Amino acid sequence: MADDTPRRPLQQAVALAYQEGAPAPKVVAKGRGLVAEQIIGVAREAGVFIHESKELVSLLMDVDLDQQIPPTLYRTIAELLAWLYHIESAQKMGLPLPDVPDTSLPLTEI
């Protein structure tokens, strides 16, 4: 018997980590479907902010685990890290959260 229920596309997730002094952040986890849901769940439980950008995740999925992000993504990732820093600062001071950076610009123009 065929199931005519529309299926949602598999969710994807990528986790990055940056260690002070390292040249660039590394991909420390990535996956699709249940693995993506687990990555997102662990991030939420840890209080890590989650940014959704299908184009960026798609590009990061091509990076091998434990490898640094490519130079073409430095600016985009730097803007997201700066945004996260501002969020943490705003929370500590009880200020409104900053707007999400615009990642809709084509990443190839960065």
Buried (B, 14 or more C-beta within 10 A) or exposed (E): EEEEEEEEEEBBBBBBEBEEEEEBBBBBBBBEEEBBBEBBEEBEEEEEEEEEBEBBBEBBBEBEEEEBBEEEBBEBBBBBEEBBEBBEEEEEEEEEEBEEBEBEEEBEEB
